[in-house]
Amino acid sequence: MAALALAMVTLFVKGMPPVNRLFNLMATTSDSAKLLAPAAGMLAIAAVILAGSTAVTQYIISRKE
C-alpha cells in the first residue's frame, strides 16, 4: 500500500520526471508532434530502468536458491 501511495504522490510532484514532466508538456504544447521526441525518450528511459530492475531481481533470486 505504501508503494502505491508513493507512486501516486510522485505523479503530481512538480518537476518529478517522467510523468509530471510529460503532463506539463501536454498541457503547454499545442502541437502534438512536438511531444513525440520527449515521450519516446521517456519511454526508452523507462524501458532501460525496467530491464535493469528485472536483471537485478533475477540475479538476487538465483543467488538465494
mmCIF file of the N, C-alpha and C atoms, coordinates in Angstrom:
data_MODEL
# 
_entry.id   MODEL 
# 
loop_
_atom_site.group_PDB 
_atom_site.id 
_atom_site.type_symbol 
_atom_site.label_atom_id 
_atom_site.label_alt_id 
_atom_site.label_comp_id 
_atom_site.label_asym_id 
_atom_site.label_entity_id 
_atom_site.label_seq_id 
_atom_site.pdbx_PDB_ins_code 
_atom_site.Cartn_x 
_atom_site.Cartn_y 
_atom_site.Cartn_z 
_atom_site.occupancy 
_atom_site.B_iso_or_equiv 
_atom_site.pdbx_formal_charge 
_atom_site.auth_seq_id 
_atom_site.auth_comp_id 
_atom_site.auth_asym_id 
_atom_site.auth_atom_id 
_atom_site.pdbx_PDB_model_num 
ATOM 1   N N  . MET A 1 1  ? 0.823  -1.188  0.000   1.00 0.00 ? 1  MET A N  1 
ATOM 2   C CA . MET A 1 1  ? 0.000  0.000   0.000   1.00 0.00 ? 1  MET A CA 1 
ATOM 3   C C  . MET A 1 1  ? 0.873  1.260   0.000   1.00 0.00 ? 1  MET A C  1 
ATOM 4   N N  . ALA A 1 2  ? 1.987  1.203   0.733   1.00 0.00 ? 2  ALA A N  1 
ATOM 5   C CA . ALA A 1 2  ? 2.866  2.371   0.816   1.00 0.00 ? 2  ALA A CA 1 
ATOM 6   C C  . ALA A 1 2  ? 3.499  2.661   -0.546  1.00 0.00 ? 2  ALA A C  1 
ATOM 7   N N  . ALA A 1 3  ? 3.882  1.617   -1.264  1.00 0.00 ? 3  ALA A N  1 
ATOM 8   C CA . ALA A 1 3  ? 4.484  1.811   -2.586  1.00 0.00 ? 3  ALA A CA 1 
ATOM 9   C C  . ALA A 1 3  ? 3.479  2.410   -3.559  1.00 0.00 ? 3  ALA A C  1 
ATOM 10  N N  . LEU A 1 4  ? 2.250  1.964   -3.501  1.00 0.00 ? 4  LEU A N  1 
ATOM 11  C CA . LEU A 1 4  ? 1.205  2.508   -4.361  1.00 0.00 ? 4  LEU A CA 1 
ATOM 12  C C  . LEU A 1 4  ? 0.942  3.975   -4.033  1.00 0.00 ? 4  LEU A C  1 
ATOM 13  N N  . ALA A 1 5  ? 0.883  4.289   -2.752  1.00 0.00 ? 5  ALA A N  1 
ATOM 14  C CA . ALA A 1 5  ? 0.672  5.682   -2.344  1.00 0.00 ? 5  ALA A CA 1 
ATOM 15  C C  . ALA A 1 5  ? 1.829  6.561   -2.794  1.00 0.00 ? 5  ALA A C  1 
ATOM 16  N N  . LEU A 1 6  ? 3.053  6.066   -2.650  1.00 0.00 ? 6  LEU A N  1 
ATOM 17  C CA . LEU A 1 6  ? 4.224  6.825   -3.087  1.00 0.00 ? 6  LEU A CA 1 
ATOM 18  C C  . LEU A 1 6  ? 4.203  7.051   -4.594  1.00 0.00 ? 6  LEU A C  1 
ATOM 19  N N  . ALA A 1 7  ? 3.823  6.033   -5.351  1.00 0.00 ? 7  ALA A N  1 
ATOM 20  C CA . ALA A 1 7  ? 3.734  6.178   -6.804  1.00 0.00 ? 7  ALA A CA 1 
ATOM 21  C C  . ALA A 1 7  ? 2.686  7.208   -7.200  1.00 0.00 ? 7  ALA A C  1 
ATOM 22  N N  . MET A 1 8  ? 1.573  7.229   -6.510  1.00 0.00 ? 8  MET A N  1 
ATOM 23  C CA . MET A 1 8  ? 0.523  8.201   -6.815  1.00 0.00 ? 8  MET A CA 1 
ATOM 24  C C  . MET A 1 8  ? 0.963  9.619   -6.472  1.00 0.00 ? 8  MET A C  1 
ATOM 25  N N  . VAL A 1 9  ? 1.696  9.785   -5.376  1.00 0.00 ? 9  VAL A N  1 
ATOM 26  C CA . VAL A 1 9  ? 2.160  11.110  -4.971  1.00 0.00 ? 9  VAL A CA 1 
ATOM 27  C C  . VAL A 1 9  ? 3.179  11.645  -5.967  1.00 0.00 ? 9  VAL A C  1 
ATOM 28  N N  . THR A 1 10 ? 4.058  10.784  -6.464  1.00 0.00 ? 10 THR A N  1 
ATOM 29  C CA . THR A 1 10 ? 5.097  11.248  -7.386  1.00 0.00 ? 10 THR A CA 1 
ATOM 30  C C  . THR A 1 10 ? 4.536  11.701  -8.725  1.00 0.00 ? 10 THR A C  1 
ATOM 31  N N  . LEU A 1 11 ? 3.315  11.319  -9.048  1.00 0.00 ? 11 LEU A N  1 
ATOM 32  C CA . LEU A 1 11 ? 2.712  11.777  -10.294 1.00 0.00 ? 11 LEU A CA 1 
ATOM 33  C C  . LEU A 1 11 ? 2.532  13.287  -10.315 1.00 0.00 ? 11 LEU A C  1 
ATOM 34  N N  . PHE A 1 12 ? 2.322  13.865  -9.141  1.00 0.00 ? 12 PHE A N  1 
ATOM 35  C CA . PHE A 1 12 ? 1.958  15.274  -9.085  1.00 0.00 ? 12 PHE A CA 1 
ATOM 36  C C  . PHE A 1 12 ? 3.003  16.169  -8.421  1.00 0.00 ? 12 PHE A C  1 
ATOM 37  N N  . VAL A 1 13 ? 4.152  15.618  -8.074  1.00 0.00 ? 13 VAL A N  1 
ATOM 38  C CA . VAL A 1 13 ? 5.232  16.429  -7.508  1.00 0.00 ? 13 VAL A CA 1 
ATOM 39  C C  . VAL A 1 13 ? 5.857  17.230  -8.641  1.00 0.00 ? 13 VAL A C  1 
ATOM 40  N N  . LYS A 1 14 ? 5.947  18.532  -8.459  1.00 0.00 ? 14 LYS A N  1 
ATOM 41  C CA . LYS A 1 14 ? 6.440  19.406  -9.520  1.00 0.00 ? 14 LYS A CA 1 
ATOM 42  C C  . LYS A 1 14 ? 7.876  19.043  -9.888  1.00 0.00 ? 14 LYS A C  1 
ATOM 43  N N  . GLY A 1 15 ? 8.103  18.842  -11.187 1.00 0.00 ? 15 GLY A N  1 
ATOM 44  C CA . GLY A 1 15 ? 9.426  18.537  -11.695 1.00 0.00 ? 15 GLY A CA 1 
ATOM 45  C C  . GLY A 1 15 ? 9.848  17.087  -11.554 1.00 0.00 ? 15 GLY A C  1 
ATOM 46  N N  . MET A 1 16 ? 8.992  16.234  -11.022 1.00 0.00 ? 16 MET A N  1 
ATOM 47  C CA . MET A 1 16 ? 9.346  14.832  -10.843 1.00 0.00 ? 16 MET A CA 1 
ATOM 48  C C  . MET A 1 16 ? 9.239  14.110  -12.177 1.00 0.00 ? 16 MET A C  1 
ATOM 49  N N  . PRO A 1 17 ? 10.345 13.695  -12.732 1.00 0.00 ? 17 PRO A N  1 
ATOM 50  C CA . PRO A 1 17 ? 10.284 13.011  -14.018 1.00 0.00 ? 17 PRO A CA 1 
ATOM 51  C C  . PRO A 1 17 ? 9.794  11.591  -13.837 1.00 0.00 ? 17 PRO A C  1 
ATOM 52  N N  . PRO A 1 18 ? 9.284  10.936  -14.813 1.00 0.00 ? 18 PRO A N  1 
ATOM 53  C CA . PRO A 1 18 ? 8.970  11.451  -16.127 1.00 0.00 ? 18 PRO A CA 1 
ATOM 54  C C  . PRO A 1 18 ? 7.510  11.866  -16.275 1.00 0.00 ? 18 PRO A C  1 
ATOM 55  N N  . VAL A 1 19 ? 6.645  11.392  -15.389 1.00 0.00 ? 19 VAL A N  1 
ATOM 56  C CA . VAL A 1 19 ? 5.214  11.586  -15.604 1.00 0.00 ? 19 VAL A CA 1 
ATOM 57  C C  . VAL A 1 19 ? 4.801  13.047  -15.465 1.00 0.00 ? 19 VAL A C  1 
ATOM 58  N N  . ASN A 1 20 ? 5.242  13.717  -14.409 1.00 0.00 ? 20 ASN A N  1 
ATOM 59  C CA . ASN A 1 20 ? 4.846  15.104  -14.221 1.00 0.00 ? 20 ASN A CA 1 
ATOM 60  C C  . ASN A 1 20 ? 5.382  15.971  -15.345 1.00 0.00 ? 20 ASN A C  1 
ATOM 61  N N  . ARG A 1 21 ? 6.585  15.700  -15.793 1.00 0.00 ? 21 ARG A N  1 
ATOM 62  C CA . ARG A 1 21 ? 7.162  16.463  -16.909 1.00 0.00 ? 21 ARG A CA 1 
ATOM 63  C C  . ARG A 1 21 ? 6.336  16.269  -18.178 1.00 0.00 ? 21 ARG A C  1 
ATOM 64  N N  . LEU A 1 22 ? 5.909  15.043  -18.422 1.00 0.00 ? 22 LEU A N  1 
ATOM 65  C CA . LEU A 1 22 ? 5.089  14.769  -19.603 1.00 0.00 ? 22 LEU A CA 1 
ATOM 66  C C  . LEU A 1 22 ? 3.724  15.448  -19.484 1.00 0.00 ? 22 LEU A C  1 
ATOM 67  N N  . PHE A 1 23 ? 3.119  15.441  -18.287 1.00 0.00 ? 23 PHE A N  1 
ATOM 68  C CA . PHE A 1 23 ? 1.859  16.158  -18.088 1.00 0.00 ? 23 PHE A CA 1 
ATOM 69  C C  . PHE A 1 23 ? 2.019  17.639  -18.393 1.00 0.00 ? 23 PHE A C  1 
ATOM 70  N N  . ASN A 1 24 ? 3.124  18.237  -17.931 1.00 0.00 ? 24 ASN A N  1 
ATOM 71  C CA . ASN A 1 24 ? 3.372  19.650  -18.198 1.00 0.00 ? 24 ASN A CA 1 
ATOM 72  C C  . ASN A 1 24 ? 3.554  19.915  -19.688 1.00 0.00 ? 24 ASN A C  1 
ATOM 73  N N  . LEU A 1 25 ? 4.273  19.039  -20.364 1.00 0.00 ? 25 LEU A N  1 
ATOM 74  C CA . LEU A 1 25 ? 4.449  19.200  -21.813 1.00 0.00 ? 25 LEU A CA 1 
ATOM 75  C C  . LEU A 1 25 ? 3.116  19.109  -22.542 1.00 0.00 ? 25 LEU A C  1 
ATOM 76  N N  . MET A 1 26 ? 2.283  18.154  -22.134 1.00 0.00 ? 26 MET A N  1 
ATOM 77  C CA . MET A 1 26 ? 0.986  18.001  -22.795 1.00 0.00 ? 26 MET A CA 1 
ATOM 78  C C  . MET A 1 26 ? 0.087  19.202  -22.541 1.00 0.00 ? 26 MET A C  1 
ATOM 79  N N  . ALA A 1 27 ? 0.201  19.795  -21.375 1.00 0.00 ? 27 ALA A N  1 
ATOM 80  C CA . ALA A 1 27 ? -0.650 20.936  -21.028 1.00 0.00 ? 27 ALA A CA 1 
ATOM 81  C C  . ALA A 1 27 ? -0.207 22.219  -21.714 1.00 0.00 ? 27 ALA A C  1 
ATOM 82  N N  . THR A 1 28 ? 1.087  22.346  -22.022 1.00 0.00 ? 28 THR A N  1 
ATOM 83  C CA . THR A 1 28 ? 1.596  23.608  -22.554 1.00 0.00 ? 28 THR A CA 1 
ATOM 84  C C  . THR A 1 28 ? 1.926  23.574  -24.037 1.00 0.00 ? 28 THR A C  1 
ATOM 85  N N  . THR A 1 29 ? 1.907  22.414  -24.669 1.00 0.00 ? 29 THR A N  1 
ATOM 86  C CA . THR A 1 29 ? 2.249  22.307  -26.084 1.00 0.00 ? 29 THR A CA 1 
ATOM 87  C C  . THR A 1 29 ? 0.980  22.171  -26.912 1.00 0.00 ? 29 THR A C  1 
ATOM 88  N N  . SER A 1 30 ? 0.850  23.047  -27.898 1.00 0.00 ? 30 SER A N  1 
ATOM 89  C CA . SER A 1 30 ? -0.346 22.973  -28.740 1.00 0.00 ? 30 SER A CA 1 
ATOM 90  C C  . SER A 1 30 ? -0.162 22.007  -29.905 1.00 0.00 ? 30 SER A C  1 
ATOM 91  N N  . ASP A 1 31 ? 1.073  21.740  -30.315 1.00 0.00 ? 31 ASP A N  1 
ATOM 92  C CA . ASP A 1 31 ? 1.348  20.830  -31.424 1.00 0.00 ? 31 ASP A CA 1 
ATOM 93  C C  . ASP A 1 31 ? 1.757  19.471  -30.864 1.00 0.00 ? 31 ASP A C  1 
ATOM 94  N N  . SER A 1 32 ? 0.928  18.471  -31.093 1.00 0.00 ? 32 SER A N  1 
ATOM 95  C CA . SER A 1 32 ? 1.203  17.157  -30.506 1.00 0.00 ? 32 SER A CA 1 
ATOM 96  C C  . SER A 1 32 ? 2.427  16.483  -31.110 1.00 0.00 ? 32 SER A C  1 
ATOM 97  N N  . ALA A 1 33 ? 2.825  16.845  -32.317 1.00 0.00 ? 33 ALA A N  1 
ATOM 98  C CA . ALA A 1 33 ? 4.014  16.248  -32.925 1.00 0.00 ? 33 ALA A CA 1 
ATOM 99  C C  . ALA A 1 33 ? 5.274  16.605  -32.137 1.00 0.00 ? 33 ALA A C  1 
ATOM 100 N N  . LYS A 1 34 ? 5.262  17.739  -31.451 1.00 0.00 ? 34 LYS A N  1 
ATOM 101 C CA . LYS A 1 34 ? 6.415  18.141  -30.652 1.00 0.00 ? 34 LYS A CA 1 
ATOM 102 C C  . LYS A 1 34 ? 6.576  17.275  -29.408 1.00 0.00 ? 34 LYS A C  1 
ATOM 103 N N  . LEU A 1 35 ? 5.547  16.545  -29.042 1.00 0.00 ? 35 LEU A N  1 
ATOM 104 C CA . LEU A 1 35 ? 5.606  15.683  -27.860 1.00 0.00 ? 35 LEU A CA 1 
ATOM 105 C C  . LEU A 1 35 ? 6.204  14.314  -28.154 1.00 0.00 ? 35 LEU A C  1 
ATOM 106 N N  . LEU A 1 36 ? 6.325  13.948  -29.416 1.00 0.00 ? 36 LEU A N  1 
ATOM 107 C CA . LEU A 1 36 ? 6.787  12.605  -29.750 1.00 0.00 ? 36 LEU A CA 1 
ATOM 108 C C  . LEU A 1 36 ? 8.209  12.340  -29.276 1.00 0.00 ? 36 LEU A C  1 
ATOM 109 N N  . ALA A 1 37 ? 9.120  13.262  -29.505 1.00 0.00 ? 37 ALA A N  1 
ATOM 110 C CA . ALA A 1 37 ? 10.517 13.040  -29.107 1.00 0.00 ? 37 ALA A CA 1 
ATOM 111 C C  . ALA A 1 37 ? 10.669 12.944  -27.587 1.00 0.00 ? 37 ALA A C  1 
ATOM 112 N N  . PRO A 1 38 ? 10.120 13.895  -26.805 1.00 0.00 ? 38 PRO A N  1 
ATOM 113 C CA . PRO A 1 38 ? 10.253 13.744  -25.350 1.00 0.00 ? 38 PRO A CA 1 
ATOM 114 C C  . PRO A 1 38 ? 9.569  12.487  -24.809 1.00 0.00 ? 38 PRO A C  1 
ATOM 115 N N  . ALA A 1 39 ? 8.409  12.160  -25.350 1.00 0.00 ? 39 ALA A N  1 
ATOM 116 C CA . ALA A 1 39 ? 7.696  10.964  -24.886 1.00 0.00 ? 39 ALA A CA 1 
ATOM 117 C C  . ALA A 1 39 ? 8.469  9.701   -25.239 1.00 0.00 ? 39 ALA A C  1 
ATOM 118 N N  . ALA A 1 40 ? 9.058  9.660   -26.426 1.00 0.00 ? 40 ALA A N  1 
ATOM 119 C CA . ALA A 1 40 ? 9.855  8.497   -26.815 1.00 0.00 ? 40 ALA A CA 1 
ATOM 120 C C  . ALA A 1 40 ? 11.103 8.377   -25.947 1.00 0.00 ? 40 ALA A C  1 
ATOM 121 N N  . GLY A 1 41 ? 11.716 9.497   -25.624 1.00 0.00 ? 41 GLY A N  1 
ATOM 122 C CA . GLY A 1 41 ? 12.887 9.466   -24.747 1.00 0.00 ? 41 GLY A CA 1 
ATOM 123 C C  . GLY A 1 41 ? 12.541 8.949   -23.363 1.00 0.00 ? 41 GLY A C  1 
ATOM 124 N N  . MET A 1 42 ? 11.420 9.416   -22.827 1.00 0.00 ? 42 MET A N  1 
ATOM 125 C CA . MET A 1 42 ? 10.986 8.951   -21.507 1.00 0.00 ? 42 MET A CA 1 
ATOM 126 C C  . MET A 1 42 ? 10.620 7.473   -21.538 1.00 0.00 ? 42 MET A C  1 
ATOM 127 N N  . LEU A 1 43 ? 10.027 7.030   -22.635 1.00 0.00 ? 43 LEU A N  1 
ATOM 128 C CA . LEU A 1 43 ? 9.695  5.611   -22.779 1.00 0.00 ? 43 LEU A CA 1 
ATOM 129 C C  . LEU A 1 43 ? 10.963 4.763   -22.821 1.00 0.00 ? 43 LEU A C  1 
ATOM 130 N N  . ALA A 1 44 ? 11.981 5.237   -23.523 1.00 0.00 ? 44 ALA A N  1 
ATOM 131 C CA . ALA A 1 44 ? 13.243 4.498   -23.600 1.00 0.00 ? 44 ALA A CA 1 
ATOM 132 C C  . ALA A 1 44 ? 13.909 4.412   -22.223 1.00 0.00 ? 44 ALA A C  1 
ATOM 133 N N  . ILE A 1 45 ? 13.894 5.511   -21.488 1.00 0.00 ? 45 ILE A N  1 
ATOM 134 C CA . ILE A 1 45 ? 14.473 5.514   -20.140 1.00 0.00 ? 45 ILE A CA 1 
ATOM 135 C C  . ILE A 1 45 ? 13.725 4.541   -19.236 1.00 0.00 ? 45 ILE A C  1 
ATOM 136 N N  . ALA A 1 46 ? 12.399 4.551   -19.323 1.00 0.00 ? 46 ALA A N  1 
ATOM 137 C CA . ALA A 1 46 ? 11.590 3.640   -18.513 1.00 0.00 ? 46 ALA A CA 1 
ATOM 138 C C  . ALA A 1 46 ? 11.877 2.179   -18.868 1.00 0.00 ? 46 ALA A C  1 
ATOM 139 N N  . ALA A 1 47 ? 12.062 1.892   -20.154 1.00 0.00 ? 47 ALA A N  1 
ATOM 140 C CA . ALA A 1 47 ? 12.358 0.527   -20.582 1.00 0.00 ? 47 ALA A CA 1 
ATOM 141 C C  . ALA A 1 47 ? 13.717 0.064   -20.057 1.00 0.00 ? 47 ALA A C  1 
ATOM 142 N N  . VAL A 1 48 ? 14.698 0.961   -20.067 1.00 0.00 ? 48 VAL A N  1 
ATOM 143 C CA . VAL A 1 48 ? 16.029 0.617   -19.544 1.00 0.00 ? 48 VAL A CA 1 
ATOM 144 C C  . VAL A 1 48 ? 15.962 0.362   -18.042 1.00 0.00 ? 48 VAL A C  1 
ATOM 145 N N  . ILE A 1 49 ? 15.239 1.203   -17.326 1.00 0.00 ? 49 ILE A N  1 
ATOM 146 C CA . ILE A 1 49 ? 15.097 1.009   -15.879 1.00 0.00 ? 49 ILE A CA 1 
ATOM 147 C C  . ILE A 1 49 ? 14.382 -0.311  -15.582 1.00 0.00 ? 49 ILE A C  1 
ATOM 148 N N  . LEU A 1 50 ? 13.339 -0.617  -16.346 1.00 0.00 ? 50 LEU A N  1 
ATOM 149 C CA . LEU A 1 50 ? 12.613 -1.871  -16.157 1.00 0.00 ? 50 LEU A CA 1 
ATOM 150 C C  . LEU A 1 50 ? 13.510 -3.074  -16.425 1.00 0.00 ? 50 LEU A C  1 
ATOM 151 N N  . ALA A 1 51 ? 14.272 -3.023  -17.509 1.00 0.00 ? 51 ALA A N  1 
ATOM 152 C CA . ALA A 1 51 ? 15.166 -4.137  -17.841 1.00 0.00 ? 51 ALA A CA 1 
ATOM 153 C C  . ALA A 1 51 ? 16.245 -4.305  -16.768 1.00 0.00 ? 51 ALA A C  1 
ATOM 154 N N  . GLY A 1 52 ? 16.797 -3.207  -16.301 1.00 0.00 ? 52 GLY A N  1 
ATOM 155 C CA . GLY A 1 52 ? 17.809 -3.279  -15.257 1.00 0.00 ? 52 GLY A CA 1 
ATOM 156 C C  . GLY A 1 52 ? 17.250 -3.839  -13.961 1.00 0.00 ? 52 GLY A C  1 
ATOM 157 N N  . SER A 1 53 ? 16.078 -3.394  -13.587 1.00 0.00 ? 53 SER A N  1 
ATOM 158 C CA . SER A 1 53 ? 15.438 -3.886  -12.360 1.00 0.00 ? 53 SER A CA 1 
ATOM 159 C C  . SER A 1 53 ? 15.123 -5.372  -12.470 1.00 0.00 ? 53 SER A C  1 
ATOM 160 N N  . THR A 1 54 ? 14.680 -5.791  -13.638 1.00 0.00 ? 54 THR A N  1 
ATOM 161 C CA . THR A 1 54 ? 14.384 -7.205  -13.856 1.00 0.00 ? 54 THR A CA 1 
ATOM 162 C C  . THR A 1 54 ? 15.649 -8.040  -13.755 1.00 0.00 ? 54 THR A C  1 
ATOM 163 N N  . ALA A 1 55 ? 16.743 -7.563  -14.334 1.00 0.00 ? 55 ALA A N  1 
ATOM 164 C CA . ALA A 1 55 ? 18.004 -8.296  -14.276 1.00 0.00 ? 55 ALA A CA 1 
ATOM 165 C C  . ALA A 1 55 ? 18.521 -8.402  -12.842 1.00 0.00 ? 55 ALA A C  1 
ATOM 166 N N  . VAL A 1 56 ? 18.435 -7.320  -12.093 1.00 0.00 ? 56 VAL A N  1 
ATOM 167 C CA . VAL A 1 56 ? 18.887 -7.345  -10.697 1.00 0.00 ? 56 VAL A CA 1 
ATOM 168 C C  . VAL A 1 56 ? 18.021 -8.296  -9.876  1.00 0.00 ? 56 VAL A C  1 
ATOM 169 N N  . THR A 1 57 ? 16.721 -8.252  -10.082 1.00 0.00 ? 57 THR A N  1 
ATOM 170 C CA . THR A 1 57 ? 15.813 -9.139  -9.355  1.00 0.00 ? 57 THR A CA 1 
ATOM 171 C C  . THR A 1 57 ? 16.106 -10.597 -9.682  1.00 0.00 ? 57 THR A C  1 
ATOM 172 N N  . GLN A 1 58 ? 16.320 -10.896 -10.950 1.00 0.00 ? 58 GLN A N  1 
ATOM 173 C CA . GLN A 1 58 ? 16.636 -12.272 -11.352 1.00 0.00 ? 58 GLN A CA 1 
ATOM 174 C C  . GLN A 1 58 ? 17.944 -12.734 -10.734 1.00 0.00 ? 58 GLN A C  1 
ATOM 175 N N  . TYR A 1 59 ? 18.927 -11.862 -10.687 1.00 0.00 ? 59 TYR A N  1 
ATOM 176 C CA . TYR A 1 59 ? 20.219 -12.205 -10.083 1.00 0.00 ? 59 TYR A CA 1 
ATOM 177 C C  . TYR A 1 59 ? 20.061 -12.500 -8.592  1.00 0.00 ? 59 TYR A C  1 
ATOM 178 N N  . ILE A 1 60 ? 19.299 -11.663 -7.886  1.00 0.00 ? 60 ILE A N  1 
ATOM 179 C CA . ILE A 1 60 ? 19.089 -11.865 -6.451  1.00 0.00 ? 60 ILE A CA 1 
ATOM 180 C C  . ILE A 1 60 ? 18.342 -13.170 -6.194  1.00 0.00 ? 60 ILE A C  1 
ATOM 181 N N  . ILE A 1 61 ? 17.328 -13.441 -6.991  1.00 0.00 ? 61 ILE A N  1 
ATOM 182 C CA . ILE A 1 61 ? 16.558 -14.671 -6.809  1.00 0.00 ? 61 ILE A CA 1 
ATOM 183 C C  . ILE A 1 61 ? 17.418 -15.894 -7.063  1.00 0.00 ? 61 ILE A C  1 
ATOM 184 N N  . SER A 1 62 ? 18.247 -15.852 -8.098  1.00 0.00 ? 62 SER A N  1 
ATOM 185 C CA . SER A 1 62 ? 19.071 -17.038 -8.418  1.00 0.00 ? 62 SER A CA 1 
ATOM 186 C C  . SER A 1 62 ? 20.137 -17.272 -7.351  1.00 0.00 ? 62 SER A C  1 
ATOM 187 N N  . ARG A 1 63 ? 20.586 -16.248 -6.654  1.00 0.00 ? 63 ARG A N  1 
ATOM 188 C CA . ARG A 1 63 ? 21.584 -16.426 -5.596  1.00 0.00 ? 63 ARG A CA 1 
ATOM 189 C C  . ARG A 1 63 ? 20.965 -17.008 -4.335  1.00 0.00 ? 63 ARG A C  1 
ATOM 190 N N  . LYS A 1 64 ? 19.696 -16.740 -4.086  1.00 0.00 ? 64 LYS A N  1 
ATOM 191 C CA . LYS A 1 64 ? 19.050 -17.237 -2.882  1.00 0.00 ? 64 LYS A CA 1 
ATOM 192 C C  . LYS A 1 64 ? 18.676 -18.701 -2.986  1.00 0.00 ? 64 LYS A C  1 
ATOM 193 N N  . GLU A 1 65 ? 18.565 -19.212 -4.176  1.00 0.00 ? 65 GLU A N  1 
ATOM 194 C CA . GLU A 1 65 ? 18.179 -20.625 -4.341  1.00 0.00 ? 65 GLU A CA 1 
ATOM 195 C C  . GLU A 1 65 ? 19.390 -21.441 -4.171  1.00 0.00 ? 65 GLU A C  1 
# 
